[in-house]
Structure formats: structure tokens, C-alpha cells
Amino acid sequence: MCKGNKFMILLMIIFTGCNKNVECKEEGINEIYFKGFNILKIKKISFEDLKDSKNNLEYINPNFDSTDLGIKEFKTNQLTSRFMVNGFIVTINDTIKYKISNIKMEEVYIEKKTMWNAKLYGCSLKEYELNDSLIQTHSDIVIYK
């Protein structure tokens, strides 16, 4: 067996041999999806913390990745992810506002057969409120137009 294969096996042991629970935090969300904004050009996105209106952040001409379904994906950074803890108001082009609040994460058990019968854990978004309407999901935050 060549050295590259040994390294891959060692790497797999490190990642699959973990038998510990994970700590799922809201600030672990690292993308927000915008659905239905294909016609409207998003030139500015602002985030405002629900508990501290002085805590805000703006993105001028934000970069999006497009998904196969035509949904725009906005990758958040560590500064933006902090808004997930208290909830936030996202404003698009200074006119369209959405309130995202009560974000709840959950730990999910991923059954994986390993040599050691290890249990693998991961995090998933359980629910959030979009404009005070409960959205139960096991995917990501999606803002609809």
C-alpha cells in the first residue's frame, strides 16, 4: 500500500472514530438562500441585530453562488453568523425587510458503520421564524420573495 492510501485511512479513522456529541450553535449557519430574487438585482444587503439595533452590517454588491434550482446562495462570514444568535432583520436594497428570529439547531445522529461501531453526530437547522411565521426545516434559512 502506498503512503497516500495510509494517510487517507488515518484521516478516515480520525473523522469516523469520534463517539462524542457535538455542540450545535446558531452561529454555525454559514449560508442564507434567496429564492425568487432572479429578476430583482440585489445591490445591498444589511443585517441588524434584533437585540442591539446599533449592531449592524452591510454588504454592497454582495457575491452570490447560484444553485441548480436558481436560488441565490449568500455565504456568510463569522461577523454575519453572529446575528443568528439573537435573530436579525435583513434588508435588501434598503426597501425589502425580513425578520429572522428564534433560530433553533438540533443535533442529528448519523449512523455510520465503522470498525469501532462509532456514532457520528452532526448539526442541522431545526426551525426559525421568518416574519414571525414558524418555518420547520432540516435544511437552511431560505428567504422567499
C-alpha positions as CSV (number, residue, x, y, z in Angstrom):
1,M,0.0,0.0,0.0
2,C,1.4,3.4,-0.9
3,K,1.8,6.2,1.6
4,G,-1.1,8.2,0.2
5,N,-3.5,5.4,1.0
6,K,-2.2,5.1,4.5
7,F,-2.7,8.8,5.0
8,M,-6.3,8.6,3.8
9,I,-7.0,5.6,6.1
10,L,-5.6,7.6,9.1
11,L,-7.7,10.6,8.1
12,M,-10.8,8.4,8.0
13,I,-10.1,7.0,11.4
14,I,-9.7,10.5,12.9
15,F,-13.1,11.6,11.5
16,T,-15.1,8.5,11.8
17,G,-13.8,7.3,15.2
18,C,-15.5,10.2,17.1
19,N,-18.0,9.0,19.6
20,K,-18.9,12.3,21.1
21,N,-21.9,14.6,20.8
22,V,-21.4,17.9,19.0
23,E,-22.4,21.3,20.3
24,C,-24.8,22.8,17.8
25,K,-24.8,26.6,17.8
26,E,-26.8,29.0,15.7
27,E,-23.7,30.9,14.6
28,G,-22.7,27.7,12.8
29,I,-25.1,28.6,9.9
30,N,-22.9,29.7,7.1
31,E,-25.2,30.4,4.2
32,I,-28.6,32.1,3.6
33,Y,-30.5,31.4,0.4
34,F,-32.6,33.9,-1.5
35,K,-35.4,32.4,-3.6
36,G,-37.4,34.4,-6.2
37,F,-34.9,37.2,-6.5
38,N,-33.9,36.3,-10.1
39,I,-35.4,39.5,-11.6
40,L,-34.5,41.9,-8.8
41,K,-30.8,42.7,-8.7
42,I,-29.6,42.6,-5.1
43,K,-27.2,45.6,-4.8
44,K,-27.2,45.8,-1.0
45,I,-27.9,43.5,2.0
46,S,-28.0,44.9,5.5
47,F,-28.2,42.9,8.7
48,E,-29.4,44.4,12.0
49,D,-29.3,42.5,15.3
50,L,-32.8,42.3,16.9
51,K,-31.5,42.9,20.4
52,D,-29.0,45.7,19.6
53,S,-30.0,48.0,16.7
54,K,-26.5,49.6,16.7
55,N,-25.0,46.2,15.8
56,N,-25.4,46.1,12.0
57,L,-23.5,45.1,8.9
58,E,-23.9,46.0,5.2
59,Y,-22.8,44.3,2.1
60,I,-22.6,46.4,-1.1
61,N,-22.9,44.4,-4.3
62,P,-22.8,41.1,-2.5
63,N,-21.4,37.9,-4.2
64,F,-23.8,35.1,-4.6
65,D,-23.4,31.5,-5.8
66,S,-26.3,30.2,-7.8
67,T,-27.6,26.8,-7.1
68,D,-29.0,24.3,-9.6
69,L,-32.6,25.4,-8.6
70,G,-32.0,29.1,-9.4
71,I,-31.7,30.0,-5.8
72,K,-29.1,32.6,-4.8
73,E,-26.7,31.4,-2.1
74,F,-25.1,34.1,0.1
75,K,-22.2,32.7,2.1
76,T,-21.9,34.3,5.5
77,N,-18.7,35.0,7.3
78,Q,-18.1,34.9,11.1
79,L,-19.3,38.5,11.6
80,T,-22.6,37.8,9.8
81,S,-23.0,34.4,11.6
82,R,-23.1,36.2,15.0
83,F,-26.5,37.7,14.0
84,M,-28.0,34.2,14.1
85,V,-27.8,34.1,17.9
86,N,-30.3,36.9,18.7
87,G,-32.1,36.9,15.4
88,F,-31.8,39.7,12.8
89,I,-33.6,41.9,10.3
90,V,-32.2,41.6,6.8
91,T,-32.9,44.5,4.5
92,I,-32.5,44.1,0.7
93,N,-31.8,47.2,-1.4
94,D,-32.9,49.5,1.5
95,T,-36.6,48.6,0.8
96,I,-37.4,44.9,1.4
97,K,-37.2,43.7,5.0
98,Y,-37.4,40.3,6.5
99,K,-37.2,39.4,10.2
100,I,-35.4,36.1,11.0
101,S,-35.8,35.1,14.7
102,N,-35.9,32.1,17.1
103,I,-33.4,30.1,15.2
104,K,-33.1,26.6,16.7
105,M,-30.5,24.0,15.9
106,E,-30.6,20.3,16.6
107,E,-28.1,17.5,16.9
108,V,-28.6,14.7,14.5
109,Y,-27.2,11.2,14.8
110,I,-25.7,9.9,11.6
111,E,-25.4,6.2,11.6
112,K,-22.1,5.1,10.1
113,K,-20.7,1.7,10.3
114,T,-17.0,1.8,11.3
115,M,-14.6,-0.8,12.6
116,W,-15.3,0.5,16.1
117,N,-19.1,1.0,15.7
118,A,-18.6,4.7,16.3
119,K,-21.6,7.0,16.4
120,L,-21.3,10.2,14.3
121,Y,-23.1,13.4,15.1
122,G,-23.8,16.5,13.1
123,C,-25.8,19.7,13.4
124,S,-29.0,20.6,11.5
125,L,-31.2,23.7,11.4
126,K,-34.4,22.6,13.1
127,E,-36.6,25.7,12.8
128,Y,-36.7,29.5,12.5
129,E,-39.3,32.2,12.2
130,L,-39.5,34.3,9.0
131,N,-41.5,37.5,9.7
132,D,-42.9,35.8,12.9
133,S,-44.1,32.7,10.9
134,L,-42.6,29.4,12.1
135,I,-40.6,27.5,9.4
136,Q,-39.7,24.0,10.4
137,T,-36.9,22.7,8.3
138,H,-33.9,20.4,8.2
139,S,-32.0,22.4,5.6
140,D,-31.1,26.1,5.6
141,I,-32.5,29.5,6.0
142,V,-34.4,30.5,2.8
143,I,-35.8,34.0,2.2
144,Y,-38.6,34.0,-0.3
145,K,-39.7,36.9,-2.4
